[in-house]
Every structure is written in C-alpha cells, then in structure tokens.
C-alpha cells in the first residue's frame, strides 16, 4: 500500500491523500487550498492523478478545505462513490453550492477587469451546476457501522467531534494474504463541546494519518473563553458599540448560538443589559447549515438531546435573527443601535464579514472577536497579528476597534487533546504521519510525542509518497521549494501591509519638504532596485507563462 500526500502537507488547507493498493486507488478528502492568492492558485494545478482511475473516495467532513474540489474531481472523470456520514452529505451540498457561486462571481469580476486591461479571461474552478452534479456521488453511511466497499476493503466512520458529521476514518485493507488497518483522523475536535459528542478514541491501527492544526498550542479552557466572550459583549453594548464575530458557517456559528441562547435566557445580568439587543447570523450558508443541525439531532450529545426533549430549542431564541438577503445584510451597518453580528467567512477573506469589518474596524466603540483558526495570508490573521491598518475593498481602514482572540472556541483539538487521543491506541501504529498543520506545529507535536510516548512520528512537509510495506519515501516531483517560497511571499506581503502607511508618509514628506540632491538620488536608486526585484520575482514565479 502506498500513500501520496497531495494537500494539507505544506499548510493546513487542501486536504487530499491518494491511497494505492495492489488492486485499487482511492482518495481521502479532496479539499480546496484556502488563504492567500498563492495558496488558492494551487486549486488550479494538475491533480497529479487521473480521477477516472479512482475506485472511490472518503470524505471526513464538510469544510471546504476537505470537500471543496469534489466538483473538479467529477468534472475530470471521477465515477465512484464518495463515502461520508449523513450529516456530512447534507452539509456538503450547502458548502459546494455556495463555493460554486463564489467561484462564478470571482471569475466574472476578474474577467471584467481583464477585458478592460486587454488580458486573458479566466474560468471558475467550478460552477454551481458542477457542484450539483457532483452531489450524486455522495454515499452516506452511519457512524460505527462496518461497510464492505468491495471484497478487499472495509470502512467504518467514527465521530471526530469537530463539526456535525465529522468522522475519523477506519479502513481495513487486504492485499493478497496481507491485511492492514489504515486510520485517517480527519480534523479532531475538543472534549466537552456543546451539541457535539467527544472524539471517539481508536485503539488499533497499522498506519495513522493525523492532523496537527494546533500541535504546538494549548487552548484556554472553553469556560474561560465563554466568560470572556460575555464580558466583551456586555462591555461593548454598554458603550454603544457593535460586536462583530467572524465565524465559520458550519460549526462555530451554531456553537455561538447555543451559548448565547443559554445566557440570554438564564443569566440575570445578560437578561437586563441585552434584553433589546439583537443577535444577527448574517450568512445564508450558516442559516442553511443551522437547519441541517436541527435535522440531525440524532448525533447530538446527551445534554443537547435532553434540552430538545424538554422543549428548549438550543439553536433558537427570541433575540436571534437569521438574515438572508443582501439588503438585510447592508442594513445592519446603517442602524445605530448596539448589536451582535455573527458572519462568515471565519478567516475574513470573503463573504459578508468583510463589509461588517469595513464598517466597524475603525470604530473604538466596536469589538471584533476572533474565535477560529486564521491561516497565514488571510485578512483575519493580519488583523489578529496586531496590525493597525488594513485595506478592505480598496479602502484603507485604520483599526481602532478592540480586537479579541478566544481560542477556547476552536473546533480543533489542541496539543494536549491530540496527545491524549493518540495515547488511546493500545500500541503505537507502525507509522504515524503528521500533517494538516503549519511547519512549526507539526514539528512541535512530533517532539511532544517523542518525549511523552517515546515514539518517532513522520512529519509530512511536502507533496510526497510513501510505500508502507517497505517503509520508504518514494522519489517524486519536488514541490517543496516553490511552496516554501510561496509561504515566504505570504509573510512578506503581511509585512508590506504593515509598512504601507509609513511608506505613504515618506512620499508625502518628500513632496511637501525640500530634499537635497544627494537624498533625491539615493531615494531614486532605492525605488529602481525595488522595481527590479519585483520584476525578477514575477519572472521566477512564472507570471505570464
């Protein structure tokens, strides 16, 4: 058996892993790369395999960085089934349709600009119709049920506790007289989260593929983050401001609604201060996803099930409103009363959240609360890093709002959670591959495992293939250097953002005050060197090829 890591190998996004046995080829996830434009361009690169040759695919959960290239897969000839849970199937329909719409709109906007500039037009990664056609391949199965995919491969999905329907994938594979078990963690959640059950511990595996998103960090306790959230909300509302929470439409939004429901109904101070304060979920996708949550109460934890049985819907309360139309969304920024706005995208790079940030980042009365993972190169990461000036829709915004980061709401297991889950194996697998994390997180977690469990993990750092039988890393096209350069460019871009306004001040100074000839020549030479470096970098990265 061979495993080829094609995504989430050099970053957190783009989960995609090709498994080849003596008879079959199948895929674990097929997600989009998200973040900076450099990462997103990877979505248009060659898949490095023929989708028509795949026998089937397994989807761990419905986040776009795990399911987002499925329509591309089917457009290129994939004919097999895609195994996932029932909730994942329903959420994937919402996610892919929304993603297809975004790709269409972005391509339309880019083509208008290209035609004005006399450049070549582009096509979307896929369309809404492509997304709809791909959904026929989804083949949902229940948790904890062993299903024979064929005479040699059996699958079982266990609850990963990350989002509704998320799964840990167990695969039993026969090759001739040899049998082995492959486990793919997907994205693991944290314990004691509302609505969802805790991640199931797996006791046995020959080979394990494991995520490390927060492999080098420990979240603050969720109760502590929740207390901070409520204090921030009360403080902001009392001073007449708006609370803006960028949130992933699937998972974090529903958790926030659950918590706010409890506080609005049970906490006396909240009932008094927030009595007339509305909570707006401003994301059509989040609205649709919440309906899917309500449909799949069978996979809720016991506490949430008991609330429902008692007649208390934890995903609805009097002050909650779901907005659908663009006009409803716009009006939220033109009314002066204090409010709470929960909006997508969670990393602030697209969707309605950018409009709410534009209207609130400059306002010292407002608060922006970051509650989820922010990838390198995203607007959310840039804001979280403490930069004071951003550009949104071509406009410079000086940040005066309070910025808060509450990691206790993260849907990802932290370092200690990951180690506890891995410690649940009765004996360590023959091979543990660490991926789906930034470079520092993967290596830090590998060190943690070595110290705590005396086990040497394999850190996946680039597109690479491993022969599991011979325990050999196979030689393939090396893309690490280009990806590394791409990562450096993302970080350099963030630094350029931070000095942008300083640079403008220098320009203004030069035009307003007299500079002597020596300084003028020095400035001119520096500008020429910068221009030469930009042109050379464009050439190295293949722009215009």
Rosetta blueprint (number, residue, H / E / L):
1 X L
2 X E
3 X E
4 X E
5 X E
6 X E
7 X E
8 X L
9 X L
10 X L
11 X L
12 X L
13 X L
14 X L
15 X L
16 X E
17 X E
18 X E
19 X E
20 X E
21 X L
22 X L
23 X L
24 X L
25 X E
26 X E
27 X E
28 X E
29 X E
30 X E
31 X L
32 X L
33 X L
34 X L
35 X L
36 X L
37 X H
38 X H
39 X H
40 X H
41 X H
42 X H
43 X H
44 X H
45 X L
46 X L
47 X L
48 X L
49 X L
50 X L
51 X H
52 X H
53 X H
54 X L
55 X L
56 X E
57 X E
58 X E
59 X L
60 X L
61 X L
62 X L
63 X L
64 X H
65 X H
66 X H
67 X H
68 X L
69 X L
70 X H
71 X H
72 X H
73 X H
74 X H
75 X H
76 X L
77 X L
78 X L
79 X L
80 X L
81 X E
82 X E
83 X E
84 X E
85 X E
86 X H
87 X H
88 X H
89 X H
90 X H
91 X H
92 X H
93 X H
94 X H
95 X H
96 X H
97 X H
98 X H
99 X H
100 X H
101 X H
102 X H
103 X H
104 X H
105 X H
106 X H
107 X H
108 X H
109 X H
110 X H
111 X H
112 X H
113 X H
114 X H
115 X H
116 X H
117 X H
118 X L
119 X L
120 X L
121 X L
122 X L
123 X L
124 X L
125 X L
126 X L
127 X L
128 X H
129 X H
130 X H
131 X H
132 X H
133 X H
134 X H
135 X H
136 X H
137 X H
138 X E
139 X E
140 X E
141 X E
142 X L
143 X L
144 X L
145 X L
146 X L
147 X E
148 X E
149 X L
150 X L
151 X L
152 X L
153 X E
154 X E
155 X E
156 X E
157 X E
158 X E
159 X E
160 X L
161 X L
162 X L
163 X L
164 X L
165 X L
166 X L
167 X E
168 X E
169 X E
170 X E
171 X E
172 X E
173 X E
174 X E
175 X E
176 X L
177 X L
178 X E
179 X E
180 X E
181 X E
182 X E
183 X E
184 X E
185 X L
186 X L
187 X L
188 X L
189 X L
190 X L
191 X L
192 X L
193 X L
194 X L
195 X L
196 X L
197 X L
198 X L
199 X L
200 X L
201 X L
202 X L
203 X L
204 X L
205 X L
206 X L
207 X E
208 X E
209 X E
210 X E
211 X E
212 X L
213 X L
214 X E
215 X L
216 X L
217 X L
218 X L
219 X L
220 X L
221 X L
222 X H
223 X H
224 X H
225 X H
226 X H
227 X H
228 X H
229 X H
230 X H
231 X H
232 X H
233 X H
234 X H
235 X H
236 X H
237 X H
238 X H
239 X L
240 X L
241 X L
242 X E
243 X E
244 X E
245 X E
246 X E
247 X L
248 X L
249 X L
250 X L
251 X L
252 X H
253 X H
254 X H
255 X H
256 X H
257 X H
258 X H
259 X H
260 X H
261 X H
262 X H
263 X H
264 X H
265 X H
266 X H
267 X L
268 X H
269 X H
270 X H
271 X H
272 X H
273 X H
274 X L
275 X L
276 X L
277 X L
278 X E
279 X E
280 X E
281 X E
282 X E
283 X L
284 X H
285 X H
286 X H
287 X H
288 X H
289 X H
290 X H
291 X H
292 X H
293 X H
294 X H
295 X H
296 X L
297 X H
298 X H
299 X H
300 X L
301 X L
302 X H
303 X H
304 X H
305 X H
306 X H
307 X H
308 X H
309 X H
310 X L
311 X L
312 X L
313 X L
314 X L
315 X L
316 X L
317 X L
318 X L
319 X L
320 X E
321 X E
322 X E
323 X E
324 X L
325 X L
326 X H
327 X H
328 X H
329 X H
330 X H
331 X H
332 X L
333 X L
334 X L
335 X L
336 X L
337 X L
338 X L
339 X E
340 X E
341 X E
342 X E
343 X E
344 X L
345 X L
346 X L
347 X L
348 X L
349 X L
350 X L
351 X L
352 X L
353 X H
354 X H
355 X H
356 X H
357 X H
358 X H
359 X H
360 X H
361 X L
362 X L
363 X L
364 X L
365 X L
366 X L
367 X E
368 X E
369 X E
370 X E
371 X L
372 X L
373 X L
374 X L
375 X L
376 X L
377 X L
378 X L
379 X H
380 X H
381 X H
382 X H
383 X H
384 X H
385 X L
386 X L
387 X L
388 X L
389 X E
390 X E
391 X E
392 X E
393 X L
394 X L
395 X E
396 X E
397 X E
398 X E
399 X L
400 X L
401 X L
402 X E
403 X E
404 X E
405 X E
406 X L
407 X H
408 X H
409 X H
410 X L
411 X L
412 X L
413 X L
414 X E
415 X H
416 X H
417 X H
418 X H
419 X H
420 X H
421 X H
422 X H
423 X L
424 X L
425 X L
426 X L
427 X L
428 X L
429 X L
430 X L
431 X E
432 X E
433 X E
434 X E
435 X E
436 X L
437 X L
438 X L
439 X H
440 X H
441 X H
442 X H
443 X H
444 X H
445 X H
446 X H
447 X H
448 X H
449 X H
450 X H
451 X H
452 X H
453 X H
454 X L
455 X L
456 X L
457 X L
458 X E
459 X E
460 X L
461 X L
462 X L
463 X L
464 X E
465 X E
466 X E
467 X E
468 X L
469 X L
470 X L
471 X L
472 X E
473 X E
474 X E
475 X L
476 X L
477 X L
478 X L
479 X L
480 X H
481 X H
482 X H
483 X H
484 X H
485 X H
486 X H
487 X H
488 X H
489 X H
490 X H
491 X H
492 X H
493 X H
494 X H
495 X H
496 X H
497 X H
498 X H
499 X H
500 X H
501 X H
502 X H
503 X H
504 X H
505 X H
506 X H
507 X H
508 X H
509 X H
510 X H
511 X H
512 X H
513 X L
514 X L
515 X L
516 X L
517 X H
518 X H
519 X H
520 X H
521 X H
522 X H
523 X H
524 X H
525 X H
526 X H
527 X H
528 X H
529 X H
530 X H
531 X H
532 X H
533 X H
534 X H
535 X H
536 X H
537 X H
538 X H
539 X H
540 X H
541 X L
542 X L
543 X L
544 X L
545 X L
